[in-house]
Amino acid sequence: MFKIKARKLINSRIPLSRCLKRNYSYHYNYQQQYKPRTSFAQKFLYTIVGSTVISGYCYYMFWPKHTFPKSVAKILRKGLWAESERGEFDYQLALKYYIEALLHCKEINMDPLSDEYTGIQLKIAEMYERLNMLSDAGFVLNEIATLYLSALTAKDSKLSRDRRRHLIQKDLRIALKLVELNKLNPQLSKAILITHLIIAQDEVNKMSKGKGLNLEEGASSGGTFKAVPDSDAIIINDELGKEVGRVEKTPEIWYPFTDEFFNCMDLLSAICISTGDLSMATKIKISMCESMLLADIEPFKMLLSQCNLGGLLYMQAEEIEGQEIRIKKGKEEIDKPESELEKLAKSREVCINLAIKSYSSVLEFAKTIPKDVISENNEILETVALATYGLGVINLHLQNYDKAERLLRESRVRSRQCNYGYLIPEIERELGKLFKERKEVKEGKDPRRKKEVNDIEMDIHLK
């Protein structure tokens, strides 16, 4: 309830769904209890994770790419026939055959960690899901996940490096599927992702030997640097453009679970936002941006992540501003309100500055991408337009009207050039606010004061 009221008090300029762009590899949909704004969670999740449906993804990454003993294959063919059009999509009969095949695998002592064994389990889960027996499907997936976690965390593990990393890849895929099945339970989904990501992150840390960009440390301290992508390294420049360090790219550290790792991190960040945990979501995004740089991820994905980080930081600044307003109005009982206000003001300033730098880094990073790469990927142009828009909105919030107008107009031009129709109405809306505020300021009025009073009245009404 506090976060809902605080959000109402914030001098809001832009919903997070308008400064965060959709991501690239999964589809997710929550029905959230936390609603900091009207339909905010729904809009955000439709936007950031609306590109590809996860359902069925895990199954076909395991099945039917592997070889089976003849006795097992004979049973599996019956199951495949039953679930096909020729078998009139008889999923109940197919389930019977797949269970029979799994029992036979146990009889012949097939390795439960093998792709063949888990592939059959996944077909069983798929049939349960098609029959709308979701609890049974979840039970099977949990059984696989538990087996993977046991193998990956065993102290006396004899897994080879390649086998271990292959299991991590499959484990993360199972985690994504479990989250899909539990999409109505965001807290459980968060716990699932964190549990499985810890295993993958530990594996990455072992190979990285502590080397990194320390973006999270820089964010928390208010420090800054500019990471410039090079062919084989990330060049670290200070604010004056002087090189202060160099970190080698290490894409092999995340192989072969690169996509799964970043999909899980992005999904975890989305869930944190939808449940109101902006602080954790921001930390995840900062860590994700650092890892994506080192992993040498495709430019457009890197830009999307950095742009999303800018939106998160701005939203966190808004949340802090809401807390400041509540303290000033005496709606929060604090022993030393002056000290708390000073602390909040510094935190808000850091978030705003980092949001500006995140959006600015998108524009700078885009300049380093070859034109032929940009021409083949329209999403790069869209993200640049979105980052320009985000900078315009922030400057409008800071009452830098001339700069805000220039940025918003530039964003409108960029959006039209790349046919980014979704953003144009939002730009027009922000320009309308800008012209109205500028006029009120010239007339000696305080548009922010009027907004604050309206929000307080609304907060009282909600009580």
C-alpha atoms as one frame of an Amber mdcrd trajectory, in Angstrom:
protein
   0.000   0.000   0.000   2.899   2.318   0.733   4.357   1.908  -2.723   0.996
   2.522  -4.360   0.533   5.746  -2.412   4.116   6.818  -2.965   3.727   6.316
  -6.668   0.663   8.535  -6.701   2.695  11.295  -5.090   5.511  11.144  -7.607
   5.726  13.931 -10.157   5.374  11.349 -12.868   6.575  12.008 -16.361   6.841
   8.665 -18.109   5.603   5.160 -17.394   8.358   2.602 -17.236   6.782   0.749
 -20.133   7.532   3.790 -22.284  11.192   4.046 -21.406  11.853   0.304 -21.357
  11.807  -1.571 -24.610  10.820  -5.177 -25.249  13.516  -7.772 -24.951  14.472
 -10.418 -27.374  13.808 -13.989 -26.521  10.866 -14.848 -24.354   7.240 -14.100
 -23.781   5.921 -13.561 -20.307   2.662 -12.419 -18.798   1.874 -11.797 -15.158
  -1.299 -10.812 -13.354   0.198  -8.633 -10.676  -1.095  -7.461  -7.345   1.371
  -4.582  -7.286   0.121  -1.767  -9.506   2.193   1.379  -9.083   0.337   2.885
 -12.022  -2.692   2.078 -14.099  -1.931  -1.207 -15.916   1.779  -0.520 -15.430
   2.809  -4.128 -14.769   0.763  -5.433 -17.667   2.120  -2.837 -20.102   5.676
  -3.369 -18.969   5.589  -7.131 -19.251   3.845  -7.066 -22.619   6.530  -4.674
 -23.856   9.727  -6.090 -22.419   8.994  -9.770 -22.860   6.572  -9.878 -25.741
   8.709 -11.258 -28.536   8.678 -15.079 -28.392   6.443 -17.626 -26.667   8.341
 -19.871 -24.269   5.760 -22.635 -24.275   7.229 -25.691 -25.917  10.678 -24.121
 -26.124  12.340 -26.505 -23.692  10.893 -29.630 -25.229  12.293 -29.166 -28.663
  15.715 -28.142 -27.421  15.960 -31.664 -26.007  13.740 -33.636 -28.339  14.002
 -35.423 -30.764  17.694 -34.678 -31.460  19.131 -37.690 -29.674  19.521 -41.382
 -30.343  17.721 -44.020 -28.288  18.129 -47.767 -27.857  15.966 -49.647 -30.365
  13.663 -50.973 -27.666  12.991 -47.440 -26.396  12.683 -45.946 -29.871  10.008
 -48.507 -30.747   7.802 -47.281 -27.897   8.527 -43.626 -28.603   7.403 -43.976
 -32.223   3.998 -45.095 -30.963   3.801 -41.996 -28.766   4.820 -39.672 -31.591
   2.189 -41.240 -33.838  -0.530 -40.888 -31.193   0.107 -37.177 -30.650   0.360
 -36.417 -34.372  -2.432 -35.550 -36.777  -2.449 -39.127 -38.018  -3.101 -40.291
 -34.483  -5.835 -37.648 -34.123  -3.831 -35.795 -31.447  -4.519 -38.427 -28.829
  -2.387 -36.918 -26.077  -3.718 -39.331 -23.467  -2.522 -42.316 -25.478   0.784
 -40.574 -26.265   1.289 -39.962 -22.539   0.768 -43.677 -21.887   3.499 -44.605
 -24.365   5.948 -41.985 -23.090   5.526 -43.174 -19.513   6.037 -46.739 -20.736
   9.212 -45.628 -22.540  10.528 -43.932 -19.391   9.897 -47.023 -17.281  11.783
 -49.089 -19.837  14.689 -46.608 -19.643  14.849 -47.257 -15.914  14.841 -51.006
 -16.531  17.864 -50.782 -18.810  19.624 -48.396 -16.386  19.788 -45.388 -18.682
  21.559 -42.375 -17.132  18.850 -40.073 -15.651  21.017 -37.056 -16.566  21.267
 -38.024 -20.219  19.517 -35.944 -22.837  17.598 -39.048 -23.945  16.167 -39.708
 -20.482  15.248 -36.094 -19.736  13.917 -35.747 -23.290  11.303 -38.397 -22.542
  10.468 -36.703 -19.245   9.929 -33.455 -21.092   7.559 -35.147 -23.541   5.603
 -36.485 -20.588   5.417 -32.968 -19.133   4.320 -31.651 -22.514   1.481 -34.174
 -22.738   0.354 -33.272 -19.212   0.342 -29.624 -20.218  -1.649 -30.341 -23.393
  -4.166 -32.234 -21.272  -4.326 -29.203 -18.928  -2.859 -31.248 -16.084  -0.514
 -28.429 -15.121   0.285 -29.625 -11.612   1.455 -32.954 -13.029   3.532 -31.167
 -15.661   5.093 -29.021 -12.953   5.864 -32.115 -10.877   7.802 -33.685 -13.759
   9.723 -30.481 -14.460  10.536 -30.077 -10.766  11.838 -33.642 -10.726  14.237
 -32.804 -13.574  15.267 -29.515 -11.969  15.950 -31.212  -8.641  18.104 -33.830
 -10.355  20.098 -31.145 -12.179  20.642 -29.102  -9.019  21.765 -32.185  -7.102
  24.280 -33.076  -9.802  25.567 -29.524 -10.180  25.975 -28.876  -6.450  27.421
 -32.262  -5.446  30.775 -31.842  -3.668  32.156 -35.067  -5.103  30.908 -34.341
  -8.625  32.798 -36.158 -11.363  31.211 -34.189 -14.187  33.574 -33.015 -16.890
  33.690 -29.283 -17.589  31.783 -29.614 -20.877  29.159 -31.922 -19.347  28.672
 -29.615 -16.393  28.144 -26.568 -18.577  25.750 -28.485 -20.817  23.719 -29.430
 -17.742  23.670 -25.779 -16.648  22.262 -24.854 -20.046  19.495 -27.446 -19.713
  18.892 -26.469 -16.083  18.292 -22.827 -17.044  15.867 -23.924 -19.765  13.921
 -25.926 -17.202  13.885 -22.877 -14.921  12.362 -20.768 -17.708   9.673 -23.382
 -18.293   8.895 -23.649 -14.578   8.461 -19.882 -14.423   6.083 -20.076 -17.379
   3.975 -22.632 -15.533   4.011 -20.534 -12.341   3.449 -17.140 -13.949   0.618
 -16.332 -11.541   3.010 -16.680  -8.596   5.742 -14.048  -9.058   7.413 -14.743
  -5.708   7.822 -18.427  -6.530   9.014 -17.513 -10.022  11.609 -15.171  -8.545
  12.849 -17.896  -6.196  13.125 -20.392  -9.061  15.173 -18.033 -11.205  17.480
 -16.965  -8.379  18.165 -20.579  -7.374  19.140 -21.661 -10.869  20.994 -18.465
 -11.747  23.225 -18.850  -8.701  24.556 -22.133 -10.124  25.287 -20.546 -13.496
  26.824 -17.425 -11.921  29.126 -19.546  -9.773  30.348 -21.312 -12.898  30.975
 -17.956 -14.585  32.830 -16.639 -11.531  35.108 -19.659 -11.433  36.299 -18.969
 -14.960  36.371 -15.182 -14.750  38.589 -15.247 -11.629  37.027 -12.042 -10.290
  37.650  -9.944 -13.393  34.873  -7.523 -14.272  33.833  -3.937 -14.893  32.377
  -3.300 -11.393  29.395  -1.404 -12.762  27.359  -2.126  -9.627  30.055  -0.669
  -7.384  30.241   2.421  -9.582  26.480   2.834  -9.483  26.226   2.554  -5.725
  29.028   5.050  -5.148  27.882   7.514  -7.754  31.080   6.992  -9.742  31.133
   6.766 -13.503  33.173   5.610 -16.437  32.602   4.972 -20.095  33.058   1.470
 -21.474  34.072   1.644 -25.131  33.637  -1.567 -27.129  36.779  -2.690 -28.956
  37.443  -5.790 -31.043  38.667  -8.017 -28.205  38.378  -5.832 -25.113  36.346
  -3.232 -23.267  38.321  -0.004 -22.957  37.502   1.918 -19.781  37.582   5.706
 -20.143  36.966   8.297 -17.453  34.684  11.315 -17.893  37.473  13.176 -19.716
  37.858  10.387 -22.244  41.212   9.214 -20.881  41.783   5.464 -20.886  42.029
   4.161 -17.344  41.800   0.435 -17.949  41.084  -2.425 -20.283  39.139  -5.647
 -19.683  39.346  -8.519 -22.130  36.081  -9.892 -23.499  35.422 -13.466 -22.413
  32.414 -14.852 -24.319  33.616 -18.407 -23.713  32.853 -18.036 -20.004  29.105
 -18.127 -20.705  29.181 -20.747 -23.438  26.992 -22.736 -24.129  24.350 -21.213
 -21.821  24.735 -17.575 -22.924  21.183 -17.067 -24.201  19.582 -18.950 -21.330
  21.610 -17.024 -18.749  20.631 -13.587 -20.016  17.026 -14.633 -20.642  16.756
 -15.709 -16.993  18.363 -12.486 -15.748  16.081 -10.329 -17.865  13.029 -12.256
 -16.736  14.089 -11.943 -13.095  14.464  -8.194 -13.552  10.981  -8.004 -15.100
   9.457  -9.907 -12.186  11.187  -7.636  -9.672   9.764  -4.588 -11.421   6.276
  -6.072 -11.552   6.374  -6.734  -7.803   7.671  -3.248  -7.014  11.253  -4.212
  -6.150  12.932  -1.566  -8.305  16.144  -1.636  -6.288  16.795  -5.310  -6.970
  15.683  -4.946 -10.589  18.228  -2.165 -11.076  21.046  -4.192  -9.530  20.211
  -7.118 -11.799  20.205  -4.881 -14.865  23.539  -3.301 -13.933  25.086  -6.737
 -13.500  23.482  -7.882 -16.727  24.858  -4.942 -18.719  28.348  -5.642 -17.403
  28.109  -9.325 -18.297  26.684  -8.607 -21.748  29.645  -6.372 -22.538  32.114
  -9.060 -21.485  30.143 -11.789 -23.246  30.312  -9.808 -26.505  26.545  -9.944
 -26.989  25.067  -8.635 -30.243  24.966  -4.804 -30.349  21.189  -4.426 -30.516
  20.695  -6.628 -27.440  23.332  -4.642 -25.573  21.605  -1.385 -26.495  18.216
  -2.700 -25.367  19.586  -3.734 -22.003  21.340  -0.404 -21.464  18.208   1.518
 -22.460  16.126  -0.556 -20.049  18.623   0.202 -17.302  18.132   3.920 -17.915
  14.390   3.504 -17.517  14.806   1.534 -14.299  17.095   4.131 -12.771  14.657
   6.899 -13.643  11.784   4.967 -12.094  13.830   4.419  -8.962  14.463   8.160
  -8.793  10.707   8.733  -9.026  10.088   6.275  -6.210  12.609   8.087  -4.006
  10.961  11.402  -4.842   7.667   9.981  -3.657   9.248   9.067  -0.318  10.611
  12.605   0.009   7.175  14.109  -0.514   5.602  11.813   2.059   8.201  12.772
   4.674   7.768  16.487   3.960   4.025  16.154   4.443   4.496  14.289   7.720
   2.990  11.056   6.433   5.931   8.988   7.628   7.065   8.954  11.246  10.866
   9.291  11.205  13.124  10.249  14.110  15.351  12.522  12.031  13.408  13.597
   8.944  16.041  16.170   7.922  18.779  13.541   7.757  16.532  11.128   5.936
  15.545  13.798   3.401  19.189  14.635   2.766  19.983  10.970   2.218  17.037
  10.500  -0.133  17.917  13.628  -2.110  21.446  12.329  -2.721  20.147   8.920
  -3.760  17.629  10.504  -6.125  20.334  12.656  -7.697  22.568   9.627  -8.218
  19.740   7.700  -9.879  18.879  10.602 -12.182  22.515  11.098 -13.181  23.009
   7.393 -13.824  19.804   7.263 -15.872  21.083  10.132 -18.007  24.433   8.381
 -18.437  22.731   5.093 -19.327  20.655   6.717 -22.053  23.651   8.730 -23.247
  25.777   5.584 -23.444  23.175   4.072 -25.777  23.621   6.993 -28.157  27.414
   6.832 -27.908  27.506   3.066 -28.311  25.253   3.254 -31.361  27.757   5.551
 -33.072  30.381   2.787 -32.941  28.166   0.249 -34.740  28.887  -0.101 -38.483
  26.177   1.340 -40.718  25.659  -1.952 -42.534  24.865  -3.641 -39.195  22.380
  -0.892 -38.316  20.701  -1.121 -41.734  20.088  -4.833 -41.144  18.598  -4.295
 -37.700  15.879  -1.711 -37.318  15.694  -2.333 -33.562  18.951  -0.422 -33.140
  17.326   2.679 -34.633  14.249   2.178 -32.472  16.352   1.880 -29.328  18.289
   5.049 -30.191  14.972   6.864 -30.653  13.774   5.514 -27.303  16.964   6.565
 -25.504  16.661  10.066 -26.993  13.057  10.173 -25.804  14.107   9.047 -22.310
  16.654  11.854 -22.104  13.985  14.306 -23.196  11.584  13.144 -20.514  14.237
  13.377 -17.795  15.146  16.910 -18.852  11.466  17.847 -18.823  11.258  16.492
 -15.287  14.279  18.658 -14.383  12.566  21.651 -16.042  15.301  21.988 -18.664
  12.640  22.885 -21.188  14.776  23.930 -24.148  16.948  20.821 -23.997  13.926
  18.619 -23.391  12.161  20.044 -26.426  15.205  19.516 -28.642  15.568  15.900
 -27.519  11.882  15.090 -27.865  11.765  16.590 -31.362  14.883  14.641 -32.306
  13.294  11.473 -30.961  10.199  12.145 -33.061  12.298  12.488 -36.204  14.203
   9.286 -35.425  10.980   7.409 -34.700   9.454   8.435 -38.020  12.596   7.464
 -39.895  12.536   3.916 -38.497   8.708   3.622 -38.453   8.595   3.323 -34.678
   4.920   4.243 -34.527   4.386   3.218 -30.904   6.650   5.941 -29.568   5.335
   8.904 -31.562   2.081   9.402 -29.564   4.112   9.330 -26.339   6.464  11.971
 -27.703   3.533  14.186 -28.676   2.060  13.779 -25.197   5.323  14.805 -23.526
   5.699  17.789 -25.859   2.195  18.863 -24.884   3.162  18.720 -21.209   6.328
  20.640 -21.953   4.525  23.507 -23.722   1.922  23.698 -20.951   4.534  23.793
 -18.165   6.676  26.343 -19.957   3.656  28.601 -20.363   2.722  28.281 -16.678
   6.269  29.127 -15.628   6.224  32.261 -17.800   2.949  33.264 -16.150   4.607
  32.930 -12.737   2.843  29.728 -11.801   4.467  26.625 -10.347   3.266  23.591
 -12.333   5.022  21.192  -9.969   3.196  22.580  -6.937  -0.146  22.076  -8.639
   0.773  18.518  -9.520   1.881  17.795  -5.955  -1.370  19.093  -4.480  -3.441
  16.985  -6.883  -1.449  13.876  -5.993  -1.881  14.517  -2.265  -5.632  14.929
  -2.682  -5.733  11.669  -4.609  -3.736   9.951  -1.879  -6.188  11.148   0.756
  -9.066   9.904  -1.382  -7.426   6.447  -1.639  -7.230   6.251   2.162
